[in-house]
Amino acid sequence: MKKTNIAILVTTLLLSANVMAEGKAHWKYSGDEGPEHWGELDKSYATCSTGKNQSPVNLTNMIEGELPVLNFNYKAGGNEVINNGHTIQVNYSSGSTINIGKRTFELKQFHFHSPSENTIEGHAFPMEAHFVHADADGNLAVVAIMFEPGEHNAELEKAWAHMPENEGGEHALSNAVDANTLLPLDHDYYRFNGSLTTPPCSEGVNWFVMKHFDTASQQQIDKFTHTMHHANNRPVQPVNAREIIQ
């Protein structure tokens, strides 16, 4: 794919991630427009049905490997929270990155799913965050963090306090969210090759699922689910020939 085309893909799918491109078929998380039908709704969604490296997955049968250190270089940059009808998303200002070996990916936004989309040894978590990144060539990387009920999450509350209740709502955040504070202290991770978890389910996405989780209060988790009015997780997809490395 040409670099210019990748840039267009990033703009459409990343900067407004999980928002339907104008003119594309409407999709949902259940019913006739639910995940099992996504590939039939629009020809541009065909990969949702035909793809062999789809996300999310159940992480099991992991293989030991020499994974590079995942270096986080995040600054407080979460400056806007939006409700796009599919998720609650925090858009991020430029300048925050992750480094994996010699590759650098910039954080564009993060958003949430409940229950979790990925599962670990069959265990689903009540909430999962996806930190979505892109490198200079438009290659995508997603860092996934699981949330368990526990202590009130003060950093998350900066966005939660202004969470738009209605689809299409957005709110500027004067007190920027620091994504670094949402990370677990231990940065060990699982790695696999996957896709976007929403239409058009494009593949070639680098996935890094953190082994250790964060916490949010049950009240914070409930606020998200009540605002969405429905579960917003795609079911796990076949691993096929992929390796999940730890």
LUMKE-635512 format. One record per atom (N, C-alpha, C, CB): residue in three letters; z, y, x. Coordinates in steps of 0.1 Angstrom, whole numbers, padded with zeros to 4 digits, always signed. Glycine has a CB too. Example, Ala and Ser with C-alpha at 12.3 -4.5 7.8 and 13.67 -1.06 7.14 Angstrom:
BEGIN
Ala+0078-0057+0132Ala+0078-0045+0123Ala+0078-0033+0132Ala+0090-0045+0113Ser+0071-0022+0128Ser+0071-0011+0137Ser+0079+0000+0129Ser+0057-0006+0141
***
This chain:
BEGIN
Met+0000-0012+0009Met+0000+0000+0000Met+0000+0012+0009Met+0012+0000-0010Lys-0008+0022+0005Lys-0009+0034+0013Lys+0004+0042+0012Lys-0020+0043+0009Lys+0007+0050+0023Lys+0020+0057+0023Lys+0021+0067+0011Lys+0021+0065+0036Thr+0009+0073+0008Thr+0010+0083-0003Thr+0014+0076-0016Thr-0003+0090-0005Asn+0008+0064-0018Asn+0011+0056-0030Asn+0026+0052-0031Asn+0002+0044-0032Ile+0031+0048-0019Ile+0045+0045-0019Ile+0054+0057-0022Ile+0049+0039-0005Ala+0050+0068-0017Ala+0058+0080-0020Ala+0058+0083-0035Ala+0052+0093-0013Ile+0047+0081-0042Ile+0046+0083-0057Ile+0055+0073-0063Ile+0032+0081-0062Leu+0055+0060-0058Leu+0064+0050-0064Leu+0079+0054-0063Leu+0061+0036-0057Val+0082+0059-0051Val+0096+0063-0049Val+0100+0074-0058Val+0098+0067-0034Thr+0091+0084-0060Thr+0094+0095-0069Thr+0096+0090-0083Thr+0083+0105-0068Thr+0087+0081-0087Thr+0088+0077-0101Thr+0099+0067-0104Thr+0075+0070-0105Leu+0102+0058-0095Leu+0111+0047-0097Leu+0125+0050-0092Leu+0107+0035-0091Leu+0126+0058-0081Leu+0138+0060-0074Leu+0145+0073-0079Leu+0136+0061-0059Leu+0139+0084-0077Leu+0145+0097-0080Leu+0149+0098-0095Leu+0136+0108-0076Ser+0142+0091-0103Ser+0145+0089-0117Ser+0147+0075-0121Ser+0135+0096-0127Ala+0154+0068-0112Ala+0156+0053-0113Ala+0161+0049-0127Ala+0165+0048-0102Asn+0155+0038-0132Asn+0159+0033-0145Asn+0155+0041-0157Asn+0174+0031-0145Val+0147+0052-0154Val+0142+0060-0165Val+0127+0056-0167Val+0143+0075-0162Met+0123+0053-0179Met+0109+0049-0181Met+0099+0060-0177Met+0107+0045-0196Ala+0088+0056-0170Ala+0078+0065-0167Ala+0071+0069-0180Ala+0067+0059-0157Glu+0067+0082-0181Glu+0061+0087-0193Glu+0049+0079-0197Glu+0057+0102-0192Gly+0048+0074-0209Gly+0036+0067-0214Gly+0038+0052-0212Gly+0024+0071-0206Lys+0049+0047-0206Lys+0051+0033-0204Lys+0058+0028-0216Lys+0059+0030-0191Ala+0057+0015-0218Ala+0063+0008-0230Ala+0079+0010-0229Ala+0059-0006-0231His+0084+0011-0241His+0099+0012-0242His+0105-0002-0239His+0103+0017-0256Trp+0116-0003-0233Trp+0123-0015-0230Trp+0138-0014-0232Trp+0120-0020-0216Lys+0144-0025-0235Lys+0158-0025-0238Lys+0165-0037-0230Lys+0161-0027-0253Tyr+0178-0039-0233Tyr+0185-0050-0227Tyr+0187-0062-0237Tyr+0198-0046-0222Ser+0181-0061-0249Ser+0182-0072-0259Ser+0171-0071-0269Ser+0196-0071-0266Gly+0170-0081-0276Gly+0160-0082-0287Gly+0145-0083-0282Gly+0161-0069-0295Asp+0136-0079-0290Asp+0122-0081-0287Asp+0117-0073-0275Asp+0113-0077-0299Glu+0125-0063-0271Glu+0122-0055-0259Glu+0131-0058-0248Glu+0122-0040-0262Gly+0138-0069-0249Gly+0148-0073-0239Gly+0142-0079-0226Gly+0158-0082-0245Pro+0150-0083-0217Pro+0146-0088-0204Pro+0136-0099-0204Pro+0157-0092-0196Glu+0137-0109-0214Glu+0128-0120-0214Glu+0114-0116-0219Glu+0134-0131-0223His+0113-0104-0224His+0100-0099-0229His+0094-0087-0220His+0101-0094-0243Trp+0102-0083-0210Trp+0097-0071-0202Trp+0083-0073-0197Trp+0106-0069-0191Gly+0080-0084-0192Gly+0066-0087-0186Gly+0055-0086-0196Gly+0066-0100-0179Glu+0058-0087-0209Glu+0048-0086-0219Glu+0046-0072-0225Glu+0052-0096-0230Leu+0055-0063-0222Leu+0055-0050-0229Leu+0045-0041-0224Leu+0069-0044-0228Asp+0041-0042-0211Asp+0032-0033-0205Asp+0026-0040-0193Asp+0038-0019-0201Lys+0013-0038-0190Lys+0007-0046-0179Lys+0013-0042-0166Lys-0008-0043-0178Ser+0019-0030-0165Ser+0025-0026-0152Ser+0039-0032-0150Ser+0027-0011-0152Tyr+0044-0039-0161Tyr+0056-0046-0160Tyr+0054-0061-0157Tyr+0064-0045-0173Ala+0042-0066-0154Ala+0039-0080-0153Ala+0048-0087-0143Ala+0025-0082-0150Thr+0051-0080-0132Thr+0059-0086-0122Thr+0073-0091-0127Thr+0061-0076-0110Cys+0078-0085-0138Cys+0091-0089-0143Cys+0090-0104-0147Cys+0094-0080-0156Ser+0078-0108-0151Ser+0076-0122-0155Ser+0070-0131-0144Ser+0067-0123-0167Thr+0061-0126-0136Thr+0054-0134-0126Thr+0060-0133-0112Thr+0040-0129-0125Gly+0069-0124-0109Gly+0075-0122-0096Gly+0083-0134-0092Gly+0083-0110-0095Lys+0083-0137-0079Lys+0090-0148-0073Lys+0103-0144-0065Lys+0081-0156-0064Asn+0104-0131-0063Asn+0116-0125-0056Asn+0123-0115-0064Asn+0111-0119-0042Gln+0127-0119-0076Gln+0133-0109-0086Gln+0148-0108-0084Gln+0129-0114-0100Ser+0153-0097-0088Ser+0167-0094-0088Ser+0172-0091-0102Ser+0171-0082-0079Pro+0184-0094-0105Pro+0195-0098-0096Pro+0195-0114-0095Pro+0209-0094-0102Val+0204-0118-0086Val+0206-0133-0084Val+0220-0137-0084Val+0199-0137-0071Asn+0223-0150-0085Asn+0236-0155-0083Asn+0236-0159-0068Asn+0239-0168-0091Leu+0245-0152-0060Leu+0246-0154-0046Leu+0254-0167-0044Leu+0253-0142-0039Thr+0248-0177-0039Thr+0254-0190-0036Thr+0246-0197-0025Thr+0255-0199-0049Asn+0251-0207-0019Asn+0245-0215-0008Asn+0241-0205+0003Asn+0233-0222-0013Met+0250-0196+0006Met+0247-0186+0017Met+0245-0193+0030Met+0258-0176+0017Ile+0236-0187+0038Ile+0233-0191+0052Ile+0240-0182+0062Ile+0218-0193+0054Glu+0246-0188+0072Glu+0252-0179+0082Glu+0241-0174+0091Glu+0262-0187+0091Gly+0242-0161+0094Gly+0232-0154+0102Gly+0238-0143+0110Gly+0220-0149+0094Glu+0230-0138+0120Glu+0234-0126+0128Glu+0229-0114+0121Glu+0229-0128+0143Leu+0237-0109+0111Leu+0232-0097+0104Leu+0237-0085+0112Leu+0238-0097+0090Pro+0228-0074+0113Pro+0232-0062+0119Pro+0243-0055+0112Pro+0219-0053+0121Val+0250-0046+0119Val+0260-0038+0113Val+0254-0029+0103Val+0269-0031+0123Leu+0260-0027+0091Leu+0255-0018+0081Leu+0263-0005+0083Leu+0257-0023+0067Asn+0257+0005+0089Asn+0263+0018+0092Asn+0261+0028+0081Asn+0259+0023+0106Phe+0272+0033+0075Phe+0271+0043+0065Phe+0273+0057+0071Phe+0281+0040+0054Asn+0264+0066+0067Asn+0266+0080+0072Asn+0265+0089+0059Asn+0255+0084+0082Tyr+0274+0087+0050Tyr+0274+0094+0038Tyr+0283+0107+0039Tyr+0280+0085+0027Lys+0278+0117+0032Lys+0285+0130+0030Lys+0287+0132+0015Lys+0277+0142+0036Ala+0296+0141+0011Ala+0298+0144-0003Ala+0286+0150-0008Ala+0311+0153-0005Gly+0278+0143-0017Gly+0265+0149-0021Gly+0261+0145-0035Gly+0254+0144-0012Gly+0270+0138-0042Gly+0267+0135-0056Gly+0269+0148-0065Gly+0277+0124-0062Asn+0257+0153-0069Asn+0258+0167-0075Asn+0253+0168-0089Asn+0249+0176-0067Glu+0250+0156-0095Glu+0245+0156-0109Glu+0248+0142-0115Glu+0230+0160-0110Val+0253+0142-0127Val+0254+0129-0134Val+0246+0130-0147Val+0269+0127-0138Ile+0238+0119-0149Ile+0229+0119-0161Ile+0231+0105-0169Ile+0214+0120-0156Asn+0228+0106-0181Asn+0228+0094-0190Asn+0213+0093-0194Asn+0237+0096-0202Asn+0206+0082-0189Asn+0192+0081-0192Asn+0190+0070-0203Asn+0185+0077-0179Gly+0201+0066-0209Gly+0200+0056-0220Gly+0201+0042-0215Gly+0187+0058-0227His+0198+0040-0202His+0199+0026-0196His+0211+0025-0187His+0187+0023-0189Thr+0216+0036-0181Thr+0227+0036-0172Thr+0233+0050-0171Thr+0223+0031-0158Ile+0244+0051-0164Ile+0249+0064-0159Ile+0246+0065-0145Ile+0265+0066-0162Gln+0239+0076-0141Gln+0234+0078-0127Gln+0239+0090-0121Gln+0219+0077-0127Val+0243+0090-0108Val+0247+0101-0101Val+0236+0104-0090Val+0261+0099-0094Asn+0229+0116-0092Asn+0219+0120-0082Asn+0226+0126-0070Asn+0209+0129-0089Tyr+0219+0123-0058Tyr+0225+0127-0046Tyr+0217+0137-0038Tyr+0228+0114-0037Ser+0223+0146-0032Ser+0216+0156-0023Ser+0212+0149-0010Ser+0224+0169-0021Ser+0202+0155-0003Ser+0197+0148+0009Ser+0207+0149+0020Ser+0184+0155+0013Gly+0206+0140+0030Gly+0214+0141+0042Gly+0223+0129+0044Gly+0221+0153+0042Ser+0224+0120+0034Ser+0233+0108+0035Ser+0225+0096+0037Ser+0242+0107+0023Thr+0228+0088+0047Thr+0219+0077+0051Thr+0227+0064+0054Thr+0211+0081+0063Ile+0220+0053+0054Ile+0225+0041+0060Ile+0216+0037+0072Ile+0227+0029+0050Asn+0221+0030+0082Asn+0213+0025+0093Asn+0216+0010+0094Asn+0217+0032+0106Ile+0205+0003+0094Ile+0205-0012+0096Ile+0196-0015+0108Ile+0200-0020+0083Gly+0202-0018+0119Gly+0194-0019+0132Gly+0188-0006+0135Gly+0183-0030+0130Lys+0174-0006+0136Lys+0167+0006+0140Lys+0162+0014+0127Lys+0156+0003+0149Arg+0165+0009+0115Arg+0160+0014+0103Arg+0170+0023+0096Arg+0155+0003+0093Thr+0165+0035+0091Thr+0173+0044+0084Thr+0168+0046+0070Thr+0173+0058+0092Phe+0177+0046+0061Phe+0174+0048+0046Phe+0183+0059+0041Phe+0176+0035+0038Glu+0177+0068+0033Glu+0184+0079+0028Glu+0189+0076+0013Glu+0176+0092+0028Leu+0201+0079+0011Leu+0207+0077-0003Leu+0201+0087-0013Leu+0222+0078-0003Lys+0195+0082-0024Lys+0189+0090-0034Lys+0198+0092-0046Lys+0175+0085-0038Gln+0204+0081-0050Gln+0212+0081-0062Gln+0220+0068-0063Gln+0204+0083-0075Phe+0230+0068-0071Phe+0237+0055-0075Phe+0239+0055-0089Phe+0250+0053-0066His+0239+0042-0095His+0241+0040-0109His+0249+0027-0111His+0227+0040-0117Phe+0252+0024-0124Phe+0261+0014-0127Phe+0256+0004-0138Phe+0274+0020-0132His+0261-0008-0137His+0258-0019-0147His+0271-0026-0151His+0247-0029-0141Ser+0272-0029-0164Ser+0283-0036-0168Ser+0279-0046-0179Ser+0294-0027-0174Pro+0282-0059-0177Pro+0288-0065-0166Pro+0279-0065-0154Pro+0293-0079-0168Ser+0284-0070-0142Ser+0276-0070-0130Ser+0262-0077-0132Ser+0283-0076-0118Glu+0252-0073-0125Glu+0239-0079-0125Glu+0240-0091-0116Glu+0228-0069-0122Asn+0242-0089-0103Asn+0244-0100-0094Asn+0257-0107-0096Asn+0243-0095-0079Thr+0258-0119-0094Thr+0270-0127-0095Thr+0272-0134-0081Thr+0270-0137-0106Ile+0285-0137-0078Ile+0288-0143-0065Ile+0295-0157-0068Ile+0298-0134-0057Glu+0288-0168-0064Glu+0292-0181-0068Glu+0295-0183-0083Glu+0305-0185-0059Gly+0286-0176-0091Gly+0287-0178-0105Gly+0297-0168-0112Gly+0291-0191-0109His+0304-0160-0103His+0314-0151-0109His+0308-0137-0112His+0326-0149-0099Ala+0309-0133-0124Ala+0304-0119-0128Ala+0316-0110-0127Ala+0298-0120-0142Phe+0313-0097-0123Phe+0323-0087-0122Phe+0321-0077-0134Phe+0322-0079-0109Pro+0332-0070-0138Pro+0331-0062-0150Pro+0322-0050-0148Pro+0344-0057-0154Met+0319-0046-0135Met+0310-0034-0133Met+0305-0035-0119Met+0318-0021-0135Glu+0292-0031-0117Glu+0286-0031-0104Glu+0279-0018-0102Glu+0276-0043-0103Ala+0280-0012-0090Ala+0272+0000-0087Ala+0261-0003-0077Ala+0282+0010-0080His+0249+0003-0079His+0238+0002-0071His+0235+0015-0064His+0225-0003-0079Phe+0236+0015-0051Phe+0234+0027-0042Phe+0219+0026-0038Phe+0244+0029-0030Val+0210+0034-0043Val+0196+0033-0040Val+0191+0042-0029Val+0188+0036-0054His+0184+0036-0019His+0180+0043-0007His+0165+0041-0005His+0188+0039+0005Ala+0159+0051+0002Ala+0145+0049+0006Ala+0144+0054+0021Ala+0136+0057-0003Asp+0135+0047+0028Asp+0132+0052+0042Asp+0120+0061+0042Asp+0129+0040+0052Ala+0116+0066+0053Ala+0105+0076+0054Ala+0092+0071+0049Ala+0103+0081+0068Asp+0090+0057+0049Asp+0078+0051+0044Asp+0078+0046+0030Asp+0074+0040+0053Gly+0090+0049+0023Gly+0091+0045+0009Gly+0097+0032+0007Gly+0078+0046+0003Asn+0100+0025+0018Asn+0107+0012+0016Asn+0121+0014+0010Asn+0108+0004+0029Leu+0125+0005+0001Leu+0137+0007-0007Leu+0148-0003-0002Leu+0134+0004-0022Ala+0160+0002-0003Ala+0172-0006+0000Ala+0183-0003-0010Ala+0177-0003+0015Val+0189-0013-0015Val+0200-0011-0025Val+0212-0018-0019Val+0196-0018-0039Val+0223-0010-0019Val+0236-0015-0016Val+0244-0017-0029Val+0244-0005-0006Ala+0248-0029-0031Ala+0255-0032-0044Ala+0270-0034-0041Ala+0250-0045-0050Ile+0278-0028-0049Ile+0293-0028-0048Ile+0299-0033-0062Ile+0299-0015-0044Met+0307-0043-0061Met+0313-0048-0073Met+0326-0041-0076Met+0316-0063-0072Phe+0329-0039-0089Phe+0342-0033-0093Phe+0350-0042-0101Phe+0339-0020-0101Glu+0363-0043-0097Glu+0373-0051-0105Glu+0383-0041-0111Glu+0380-0061-0095Pro+0389-0045-0122Pro+0400-0036-0128Pro+0411-0035-0118Pro+0404-0042-0142Gly+0416-0023-0117Gly+0427-0021-0108Gly+0432-0006-0109Gly+0423-0024-0094Glu+0434+0000-0098Glu+0439+0014-0097Glu+0428+0023-0102Glu+0444+0017-0083His+0433+0034-0108His+0424+0045-0112His+0416+0050-0100His+0432+0057-0119Asn+0403+0051-0102Asn+0394+0055-0091Asn+0392+0070-0091Asn+0381+0048-0091Ala+0399+0078-0083Ala+0398+0093-0083Ala+0384+0098-0080Ala+0408+0098-0074Glu+0378+0091-0070Glu+0364+0096-0067Glu+0354+0094-0078Glu+0359+0089-0054Leu+0355+0082-0084Leu+0346+0079-0095Leu+0349+0089-0107Leu+0349+0065-0100Glu+0361+0093-0108Glu+0365+0102-0120Glu+0358+0115-0119Glu+0380+0104-0120Lys+0354+0119-0107Lys+0347+0132-0105Lys+0334+0132-0114Lys+0343+0135-0090Ala+0327+0120-0114Ala+0316+0119-0123Ala+0319+0115-0137Ala+0306+0108-0117Trp+0329+0106-0138Trp+0333+0101-0151Trp+0338+0112-0161Trp+0344+0090-0150Ala+0345+0122-0155Ala+0350+0133-0163Ala+0339+0141-0170Ala+0359+0142-0154His+0327+0140-0164His+0315+0148-0170His+0304+0138-0175His+0310+0157-0159Met+0308+0126-0177Met+0298+0116-0181Met+0292+0120-0195Met+0304+0102-0183Pro+0278+0122-0195Pro+0272+0126-0208Pro+0273+0115-0218Pro+0257+0130-0206Glu+0277+0118-0230Glu+0279+0108-0240Glu+0266+0103-0247Glu+0288+0112-0251Asn+0255+0112-0246Asn+0243+0109-0253Asn+0231+0107-0243Asn+0240+0120-0263Glu+0222+0099-0247Glu+0210+0097-0239Glu+0203+0110-0236Glu+0201+0087-0246Gly+0199+0112-0224Gly+0192+0124-0220Gly+0201+0135-0215Gly+0184+0129-0232Gly+0214+0133-0217Gly+0224+0143-0212Gly+0225+0143-0197Gly+0238+0140-0219Glu+0228+0155-0192Glu+0230+0156-0178Glu+0240+0167-0175Glu+0216+0160-0170His+0247+0166-0164His+0258+0176-0161His+0258+0178-0146His+0271+0171-0167Ala+0257+0191-0142Ala+0259+0194-0128Ala+0274+0192-0123Ala+0254+0208-0125Leu+0276+0187-0111Leu+0289+0184-0106Leu+0293+0195-0096Leu+0290+0170-0101Ser+0302+0204-0099Ser+0306+0214-0090Ser+0315+0208-0079Ser+0314+0225-0097Asn+0322+0197-0082Asn+0330+0189-0072Asn+0322+0177-0068Asn+0344+0186-0078Ala+0315+0177-0057Ala+0305+0167-0054Ala+0312+0154-0051Ala+0298+0171-0041Val+0306+0143-0056Val+0311+0130-0054Val+0308+0125-0040Val+0306+0120-0064Asp+0318+0119-0033Asp+0316+0114-0019Asp+0314+0099-0020Asp+0327+0118-0010Ala+0302+0094-0019Ala+0299+0080-0020Ala+0306+0072-0010Ala+0284+0077-0019Asn+0309+0077+0001Asn+0316+0070+0012Asn+0330+0065+0007Asn+0318+0079+0024Thr+0336+0073-0002Thr+0349+0070-0007Thr+0349+0058-0017Thr+0356+0082-0014Leu+0337+0055-0022Leu+0335+0044-0031Leu+0333+0031-0024Leu+0324+0047-0041Leu+0331+0031-0011Leu+0328+0019-0004Leu+0341+0011-0001Leu+0321+0022+0009Pro+0340-0002-0001Pro+0352-0010+0004Pro+0354-0007+0019Pro+0350-0025+0002Leu+0366-0009+0024Leu+0369-0006+0038Leu+0361-0016+0047Leu+0384-0007+0041Asp+0360-0028+0043Asp+0353-0038+0050Asp+0338-0038+0046Asp+0359-0053+0048His+0329-0036+0055His+0315-0035+0052His+0307-0048+0054His+0309-0024+0061Asp+0313-0059+0054Asp+0306-0072+0055Asp+0297-0073+0042Asp+0316-0084+0056Tyr+0286-0080+0044Tyr+0277-0080+0032Tyr+0268-0093+0032Tyr+0267-0068+0033Tyr+0262-0096+0020Tyr+0252-0106+0019Tyr+0239-0099+0018Tyr+0255-0114+0006Arg+0228-0105+0023Arg+0215-0099+0023Arg+0205-0108+0017Arg+0211-0095+0037Phe+0196-0103+0009Phe+0184-0110+0004Phe+0173-0101+0000Phe+0188-0119-0008Asn+0161-0106-0001Asn+0150-0098-0005Asn+0148-0099-0020Asn+0137-0103+0002Gly+0146-0088-0026Gly+0146-0088-0041Gly+0137-0077-0047Gly+0159-0086-0047Ser+0141-0072-0058Ser+0132-0063-0066Ser+0141-0053-0073Ser+0124-0071-0077Leu+0135-0043-0079Leu+0141-0035-0089Leu+0146-0044-0100Leu+0132-0023-0094Thr+0157-0040-0106Thr+0163-0049-0117Thr+0159-0043-0131Thr+0178-0050-0117Thr+0150-0034-0131Thr+0145-0028-0144Thr+0130-0027-0143Thr+0151-0014-0147Pro+0122-0026-0154Pro+0108-0025-0153Pro+0104-0013-0144Pro+0102-0023-0167Pro+0094-0014-0136Pro+0084-0025-0135Pro+0088-0037-0126Pro+0071-0020-0131Cys+0101-0038-0122Cys+0106-0049-0114Cys+0099-0051-0101Cys+0105-0062-0123Ser+0095-0040-0095Ser+0087-0041-0082Ser+0095-0048-0072Ser+0084-0026-0078Glu+0088-0056-0064Glu+0095-0064-0053Glu+0094-0057-0040Glu+0088-0078-0052Gly+0099-0063-0030Gly+0100-0057-0016Gly+0112-0049-0014Gly+0087-0049-0014Val+0122-0050-0022Val+0135-0042-0021Val+0145-0050-0012Val+0141-0039-0035Asn+0150-0043-0003Asn+0161-0049+0006Asn+0174-0048-0001Asn+0161-0042+0020Trp+0181-0059-0003Trp+0194-0059-0010Trp+0205-0063-0001Trp+0193-0069-0022Phe+0216-0055-0002Phe+0228-0056+0006Phe+0240-0056-0004Phe+0229-0045+0017Val+0245-0068-0006Val+0256-0069-0016Val+0269-0070-0008Val+0255-0082-0025Met+0278-0060-0010Met+0291-0060-0003Met+0299-0072-0007Met+0298-0047-0005Lys+0306-0078+0004Lys+0314-0090+0001Lys+0327-0085-0006Lys+0317-0097+0014His+0332-0073-0002His+0345-0069-0008His+0342-0058-0018His+0353-0063+0004Phe+0351-0057-0028Phe+0349-0049-0040Phe+0357-0037-0040Phe+0351-0057-0052Asp+0354-0028-0049Asp+0362-0016-0052Asp+0369-0018-0065Asp+0353-0003-0052Thr+0378-0009-0068Thr+0385-0010-0081Thr+0383+0003-0090Thr+0400-0012-0079Ala+0384+0001-0103Ala+0384+0012-0112Ala+0394+0008-0123Ala+0369+0015-0118Ser+0400+0018-0130Ser+0409+0014-0140Ser+0402+0008-0152Ser+0417+0026-0145Gln+0409+0000-0160Gln+0402-0006-0171Gln+0397+0005-0181Gln+0412-0015-0179Gln+0405+0016-0181Gln+0400+0027-0190Gln+0387+0033-0185Gln+0411+0038-0190Gln+0385+0034-0172Gln+0372+0039-0166Gln+0361+0029-0169Gln+0374+0041-0151Ile+0364+0016-0168Ile+0353+0006-0171Ile+0350+0007-0186Ile+0358-0008-0167Asp+0360+0008-0194Asp+0358+0008-0208Asp+0350+0021-0212Asp+0371+0008-0216Lys+0353+0032-0206Lys+0345+0044-0209Lys+0330+0043-0206Lys+0351+0056-0201Phe+0327+0036-0196Phe+0313+0033-0193Phe+0307+0025-0203Phe+0311+0027-0179Thr+0313+0013-0207Thr+0307+0004-0216Thr+0306+0011-0230Thr+0315-0009-0217His+0316+0019-0234His+0315+0025-0247His+0304+0036-0247His+0329+0031-0250Thr+0302+0042-0236Thr+0291+0052-0236Thr+0278+0046-0237Thr+0292+0061-0223Met+0276+0034-0230Met+0263+0027-0230Met+0260+0021-0244Met+0262+0017-0219His+0271+0017-0251His+0270+0010-0264His+0265-0004-0263His+0262+0018-0273His+0262-0009-0251His+0256-0022-0249His+0257-0026-0235His+0241-0023-0254Ala+0257-0040-0233Ala+0256-0044-0219Ala+0243-0040-0213Ala+0258-0060-0218Asn+0244-0036-0200Asn+0231-0031-0193Asn+0229-0039-0180Asn+0232-0016-0191Asn+0230-0052-0182Asn+0227-0061-0170Asn+0215-0070-0173Asn+0239-0069-0166Arg+0206-0071-0164Arg+0195-0081-0164Arg+0201-0094-0160Arg+0183-0077-0155Pro+0198-0105-0167Pro+0203-0118-0163Pro+0198-0122-0149Pro+0198-0129-0173Val+0206-0130-0142Val+0202-0135-0129Val+0189-0142-0129Val+0213-0144-0123Gln+0181-0140-0119Gln+0168-0146-0117Gln+0168-0158-0107Gln+0158-0135-0113Pro+0158-0166-0108Pro+0157-0177-0099Pro+0156-0172-0084Pro+0145-0186-0102Val+0164-0179-0075Val+0163-0176-0061Val+0150-0180-0055Val+0175-0182-0054Asn+0145-0191-0060Asn+0133-0198-0055Asn+0134-0201-0040Asn+0120-0188-0057Ala+0125-0197-0031Ala+0125-0201-0017Ala+0133-0191-0009Ala+0111-0202-0012Arg+0139-0181-0015Arg+0146-0171-0007Arg+0159-0176+0000Arg+0150-0159-0015Glu+0163-0170+0011Glu+0175-0173+0017Glu+0185-0161+0015Glu+0173-0175+0033Ile+0197-0164+0012Ile+0208-0154+0011Ile+0216-0156+0023Ile+0216-0156-0002Ile+0216-0145+0032Ile+0222-0146+0045Ile+0236-0138+0045Ile+0213-0140+0056Gln+0245-0144+0052Gln+0258-0137+0053Gln+0262-0136+0068Gln+0269-0144+0045
***
